[in-house]
Amino acid sequence: MGLAADLEHAQRIASAVETFAGRSNALSGAVDARVTVTVIACPPYADALGGADVFSSLRLPSGVAPALVLEPANAALLAAKILALADPVVGARVEQTQAAGRQKVIDADRSLRA
């Protein structure tokens, strides 16, 4: 399969596509320009650029609008939330995951205050 076939396949079966590429943040914009499903950009951090490379995921031409999430786990959560719009089972799992995360923060706060 080539890029065109992969994009066509994603368009048919996906509600969202998450992009993550090694040395270029251009992938997300290129994919978003070719599909109508949600594209979630999760660019890797580049030490050499001090994070400034993320601007290539922010400054995009008109009509190209991938979502940008910097942490892979949060990008997965966003994808799950998109899927949850059509699947209540996924929505319930998202709700459980977020409740567990909130409880973890509350517990950590309590232990710091003790």
Biotite code that builds the C-alpha atoms (Angstrom):
import biotite.structure as struc

atoms = struc.array([
    struc.Atom([0.000, 0.000, 0.000], chain_id="A", res_id=1, res_name="MET", atom_name="CA", element="C"),
    struc.Atom([1.113, 3.534, -0.698], chain_id="A", res_id=2, res_name="GLY", atom_name="CA", element="C"),
    struc.Atom([0.178, 6.807, 0.957], chain_id="A", res_id=3, res_name="LEU", atom_name="CA", element="C"),
    struc.Atom([-2.834, 7.402, -1.309], chain_id="A", res_id=4, res_name="ALA", atom_name="CA", element="C"),
    struc.Atom([-4.229, 3.920, -0.644], chain_id="A", res_id=5, res_name="ALA", atom_name="CA", element="C"),
    struc.Atom([-3.619, 4.284, 3.092], chain_id="A", res_id=6, res_name="ASP", atom_name="CA", element="C"),
    struc.Atom([-5.436, 7.618, 3.195], chain_id="A", res_id=7, res_name="LEU", atom_name="CA", element="C"),
    struc.Atom([-8.330, 6.237, 1.181], chain_id="A", res_id=8, res_name="GLU", atom_name="CA", element="C"),
    struc.Atom([-8.581, 3.284, 3.568], chain_id="A", res_id=9, res_name="HIS", atom_name="CA", element="C"),
    struc.Atom([-8.486, 5.550, 6.634], chain_id="A", res_id=10, res_name="ALA", atom_name="CA", element="C"),
    struc.Atom([-11.204, 7.715, 5.117], chain_id="A", res_id=11, res_name="GLN", atom_name="CA", element="C"),
    struc.Atom([-13.499, 4.673, 4.772], chain_id="A", res_id=12, res_name="ARG", atom_name="CA", element="C"),
    struc.Atom([-13.016, 3.096, 8.195], chain_id="A", res_id=13, res_name="ILE", atom_name="CA", element="C"),
    struc.Atom([-11.850, 5.732, 10.666], chain_id="A", res_id=14, res_name="ALA", atom_name="CA", element="C"),
    struc.Atom([-13.477, 8.442, 12.732], chain_id="A", res_id=15, res_name="SER", atom_name="CA", element="C"),
    struc.Atom([-10.082, 9.882, 13.599], chain_id="A", res_id=16, res_name="ALA", atom_name="CA", element="C"),
    struc.Atom([-6.464, 9.455, 12.531], chain_id="A", res_id=17, res_name="VAL", atom_name="CA", element="C"),
    struc.Atom([-3.560, 10.086, 14.893], chain_id="A", res_id=18, res_name="GLU", atom_name="CA", element="C"),
    struc.Atom([-0.285, 11.105, 13.269], chain_id="A", res_id=19, res_name="THR", atom_name="CA", element="C"),
    struc.Atom([3.144, 10.790, 14.814], chain_id="A", res_id=20, res_name="PHE", atom_name="CA", element="C"),
    struc.Atom([6.305, 11.031, 12.733], chain_id="A", res_id=21, res_name="ALA", atom_name="CA", element="C"),
    struc.Atom([9.965, 10.975, 13.630], chain_id="A", res_id=22, res_name="GLY", atom_name="CA", element="C"),
    struc.Atom([11.605, 14.153, 12.349], chain_id="A", res_id=23, res_name="ARG", atom_name="CA", element="C"),
    struc.Atom([8.837, 16.088, 10.637], chain_id="A", res_id=24, res_name="SER", atom_name="CA", element="C"),
    struc.Atom([5.636, 17.653, 11.848], chain_id="A", res_id=25, res_name="ASN", atom_name="CA", element="C"),
    struc.Atom([4.450, 18.068, 8.264], chain_id="A", res_id=26, res_name="ALA", atom_name="CA", element="C"),
    struc.Atom([2.763, 14.659, 8.239], chain_id="A", res_id=27, res_name="LEU", atom_name="CA", element="C"),
    struc.Atom([-0.349, 15.824, 10.108], chain_id="A", res_id=28, res_name="SER", atom_name="CA", element="C"),
    struc.Atom([-1.052, 18.692, 7.759], chain_id="A", res_id=29, res_name="GLY", atom_name="CA", element="C"),
    struc.Atom([-0.451, 16.521, 4.701], chain_id="A", res_id=30, res_name="ALA", atom_name="CA", element="C"),
    struc.Atom([-2.854, 13.865, 5.979], chain_id="A", res_id=31, res_name="VAL", atom_name="CA", element="C"),
    struc.Atom([-5.467, 16.406, 7.117], chain_id="A", res_id=32, res_name="ASP", atom_name="CA", element="C"),
    struc.Atom([-5.469, 18.047, 3.689], chain_id="A", res_id=33, res_name="ALA", atom_name="CA", element="C"),
    struc.Atom([-6.395, 14.696, 2.108], chain_id="A", res_id=34, res_name="ARG", atom_name="CA", element="C"),
    struc.Atom([-9.108, 13.315, 4.445], chain_id="A", res_id=35, res_name="VAL", atom_name="CA", element="C"),
    struc.Atom([-12.332, 14.542, 6.012], chain_id="A", res_id=36, res_name="THR", atom_name="CA", element="C"),
    struc.Atom([-12.003, 12.602, 9.283], chain_id="A", res_id=37, res_name="VAL", atom_name="CA", element="C"),
    struc.Atom([-10.410, 14.230, 12.321], chain_id="A", res_id=38, res_name="THR", atom_name="CA", element="C"),
    struc.Atom([-6.614, 14.184, 12.288], chain_id="A", res_id=39, res_name="VAL", atom_name="CA", element="C"),
    struc.Atom([-4.837, 14.376, 15.635], chain_id="A", res_id=40, res_name="ILE", atom_name="CA", element="C"),
    struc.Atom([-1.261, 15.623, 15.392], chain_id="A", res_id=41, res_name="ALA", atom_name="CA", element="C"),
    struc.Atom([1.056, 14.352, 18.097], chain_id="A", res_id=42, res_name="CYS", atom_name="CA", element="C"),
    struc.Atom([4.480, 15.578, 17.012], chain_id="A", res_id=43, res_name="PRO", atom_name="CA", element="C"),
    struc.Atom([7.591, 14.260, 18.742], chain_id="A", res_id=44, res_name="PRO", atom_name="CA", element="C"),
    struc.Atom([9.556, 16.749, 20.801], chain_id="A", res_id=45, res_name="TYR", atom_name="CA", element="C"),
    struc.Atom([12.810, 17.814, 19.143], chain_id="A", res_id=46, res_name="ALA", atom_name="CA", element="C"),
    struc.Atom([15.495, 18.802, 21.649], chain_id="A", res_id=47, res_name="ASP", atom_name="CA", element="C"),
    struc.Atom([17.536, 20.507, 18.953], chain_id="A", res_id=48, res_name="ALA", atom_name="CA", element="C"),
    struc.Atom([14.764, 23.016, 18.305], chain_id="A", res_id=49, res_name="LEU", atom_name="CA", element="C"),
    struc.Atom([13.643, 23.508, 21.892], chain_id="A", res_id=50, res_name="GLY", atom_name="CA", element="C"),
    struc.Atom([10.059, 22.692, 20.985], chain_id="A", res_id=51, res_name="GLY", atom_name="CA", element="C"),
    struc.Atom([9.830, 25.429, 18.342], chain_id="A", res_id=52, res_name="ALA", atom_name="CA", element="C"),
    struc.Atom([9.230, 22.787, 15.666], chain_id="A", res_id=53, res_name="ASP", atom_name="CA", element="C"),
    struc.Atom([5.650, 22.507, 16.931], chain_id="A", res_id=54, res_name="VAL", atom_name="CA", element="C"),
    struc.Atom([4.865, 25.698, 15.012], chain_id="A", res_id=55, res_name="PHE", atom_name="CA", element="C"),
    struc.Atom([4.792, 23.679, 11.788], chain_id="A", res_id=56, res_name="SER", atom_name="CA", element="C"),
    struc.Atom([1.737, 21.940, 13.254], chain_id="A", res_id=57, res_name="SER", atom_name="CA", element="C"),
    struc.Atom([0.113, 25.250, 14.177], chain_id="A", res_id=58, res_name="LEU", atom_name="CA", element="C"),
    struc.Atom([0.716, 27.467, 11.146], chain_id="A", res_id=59, res_name="ARG", atom_name="CA", element="C"),
    struc.Atom([-1.121, 25.673, 8.372], chain_id="A", res_id=60, res_name="LEU", atom_name="CA", element="C"),
    struc.Atom([-2.874, 26.792, 5.188], chain_id="A", res_id=61, res_name="PRO", atom_name="CA", element="C"),
    struc.Atom([-6.585, 27.561, 5.177], chain_id="A", res_id=62, res_name="SER", atom_name="CA", element="C"),
    struc.Atom([-8.651, 24.403, 5.111], chain_id="A", res_id=63, res_name="GLY", atom_name="CA", element="C"),
    struc.Atom([-6.021, 22.316, 6.899], chain_id="A", res_id=64, res_name="VAL", atom_name="CA", element="C"),
    struc.Atom([-6.904, 21.910, 10.571], chain_id="A", res_id=65, res_name="ALA", atom_name="CA", element="C"),
    struc.Atom([-5.550, 18.920, 12.479], chain_id="A", res_id=66, res_name="PRO", atom_name="CA", element="C"),
    struc.Atom([-6.012, 18.905, 16.252], chain_id="A", res_id=67, res_name="ALA", atom_name="CA", element="C"),
    struc.Atom([-2.700, 19.261, 18.100], chain_id="A", res_id=68, res_name="LEU", atom_name="CA", element="C"),
    struc.Atom([-2.040, 17.310, 21.290], chain_id="A", res_id=69, res_name="VAL", atom_name="CA", element="C"),
    struc.Atom([1.523, 17.069, 22.584], chain_id="A", res_id=70, res_name="LEU", atom_name="CA", element="C"),
    struc.Atom([1.255, 14.019, 24.837], chain_id="A", res_id=71, res_name="GLU", atom_name="CA", element="C"),
    struc.Atom([0.569, 10.646, 23.171], chain_id="A", res_id=72, res_name="PRO", atom_name="CA", element="C"),
    struc.Atom([-1.706, 9.470, 25.993], chain_id="A", res_id=73, res_name="ALA", atom_name="CA", element="C"),
    struc.Atom([-3.802, 12.628, 25.664], chain_id="A", res_id=74, res_name="ASN", atom_name="CA", element="C"),
    struc.Atom([-3.920, 12.216, 21.879], chain_id="A", res_id=75, res_name="ALA", atom_name="CA", element="C"),
    struc.Atom([-5.310, 8.723, 22.448], chain_id="A", res_id=76, res_name="ALA", atom_name="CA", element="C"),
    struc.Atom([-7.849, 10.174, 24.896], chain_id="A", res_id=77, res_name="LEU", atom_name="CA", element="C"),
    struc.Atom([-8.977, 12.704, 22.289], chain_id="A", res_id=78, res_name="LEU", atom_name="CA", element="C"),
    struc.Atom([-9.378, 9.912, 19.738], chain_id="A", res_id=79, res_name="ALA", atom_name="CA", element="C"),
    struc.Atom([-11.429, 7.934, 22.275], chain_id="A", res_id=80, res_name="ALA", atom_name="CA", element="C"),
    struc.Atom([-13.636, 10.961, 22.942], chain_id="A", res_id=81, res_name="LYS", atom_name="CA", element="C"),
    struc.Atom([-14.276, 11.301, 19.204], chain_id="A", res_id=82, res_name="ILE", atom_name="CA", element="C"),
    struc.Atom([-15.189, 7.611, 18.978], chain_id="A", res_id=83, res_name="LEU", atom_name="CA", element="C"),
    struc.Atom([-17.391, 8.006, 22.062], chain_id="A", res_id=84, res_name="ALA", atom_name="CA", element="C"),
    struc.Atom([-19.651, 10.370, 20.130], chain_id="A", res_id=85, res_name="LEU", atom_name="CA", element="C"),
    struc.Atom([-20.995, 7.312, 18.313], chain_id="A", res_id=86, res_name="ALA", atom_name="CA", element="C"),
    struc.Atom([-20.279, 4.572, 20.861], chain_id="A", res_id=87, res_name="ASP", atom_name="CA", element="C"),
    struc.Atom([-21.627, 4.827, 24.430], chain_id="A", res_id=88, res_name="PRO", atom_name="CA", element="C"),
    struc.Atom([-19.395, 1.957, 25.583], chain_id="A", res_id=89, res_name="VAL", atom_name="CA", element="C"),
    struc.Atom([-16.318, 3.949, 24.599], chain_id="A", res_id=90, res_name="VAL", atom_name="CA", element="C"),
    struc.Atom([-17.863, 6.999, 26.285], chain_id="A", res_id=91, res_name="GLY", atom_name="CA", element="C"),
    struc.Atom([-18.259, 5.058, 29.529], chain_id="A", res_id=92, res_name="ALA", atom_name="CA", element="C"),
    struc.Atom([-14.605, 3.976, 29.381], chain_id="A", res_id=93, res_name="ARG", atom_name="CA", element="C"),
    struc.Atom([-13.514, 7.566, 28.784], chain_id="A", res_id=94, res_name="VAL", atom_name="CA", element="C"),
    struc.Atom([-15.582, 8.645, 31.780], chain_id="A", res_id=95, res_name="GLU", atom_name="CA", element="C"),
    struc.Atom([-13.982, 5.919, 33.955], chain_id="A", res_id=96, res_name="GLN", atom_name="CA", element="C"),
    struc.Atom([-10.490, 6.853, 32.786], chain_id="A", res_id=97, res_name="THR", atom_name="CA", element="C"),
    struc.Atom([-11.033, 10.524, 33.530], chain_id="A", res_id=98, res_name="GLN", atom_name="CA", element="C"),
    struc.Atom([-12.558, 9.786, 36.943], chain_id="A", res_id=99, res_name="ALA", atom_name="CA", element="C"),
    struc.Atom([-9.551, 7.621, 37.827], chain_id="A", res_id=100, res_name="ALA", atom_name="CA", element="C"),
    struc.Atom([-7.216, 10.412, 36.712], chain_id="A", res_id=101, res_name="GLY", atom_name="CA", element="C"),
    struc.Atom([-9.059, 12.975, 38.836], chain_id="A", res_id=102, res_name="ARG", atom_name="CA", element="C"),
    struc.Atom([-8.907, 10.659, 41.852], chain_id="A", res_id=103, res_name="GLN", atom_name="CA", element="C"),
    struc.Atom([-5.181, 10.169, 41.363], chain_id="A", res_id=104, res_name="LYS", atom_name="CA", element="C"),
    struc.Atom([-4.625, 13.937, 41.453], chain_id="A", res_id=105, res_name="VAL", atom_name="CA", element="C"),
    struc.Atom([-6.849, 14.305, 44.543], chain_id="A", res_id=106, res_name="ILE", atom_name="CA", element="C"),
    struc.Atom([-4.955, 11.504, 46.323], chain_id="A", res_id=107, res_name="ASP", atom_name="CA", element="C"),
    struc.Atom([-1.575, 13.016, 45.421], chain_id="A", res_id=108, res_name="ALA", atom_name="CA", element="C"),
    struc.Atom([-2.715, 16.411, 46.688], chain_id="A", res_id=109, res_name="ASP", atom_name="CA", element="C"),
    struc.Atom([-3.894, 14.885, 49.974], chain_id="A", res_id=110, res_name="ARG", atom_name="CA", element="C"),
    struc.Atom([-0.560, 13.111, 50.487], chain_id="A", res_id=111, res_name="SER", atom_name="CA", element="C"),
    struc.Atom([1.322, 16.380, 49.903], chain_id="A", res_id=112, res_name="LEU", atom_name="CA", element="C"),
    struc.Atom([-0.848, 18.217, 52.407], chain_id="A", res_id=113, res_name="ARG", atom_name="CA", element="C"),
    struc.Atom([-0.516, 15.514, 55.060], chain_id="A", res_id=114, res_name="ALA", atom_name="CA", element="C"),
])
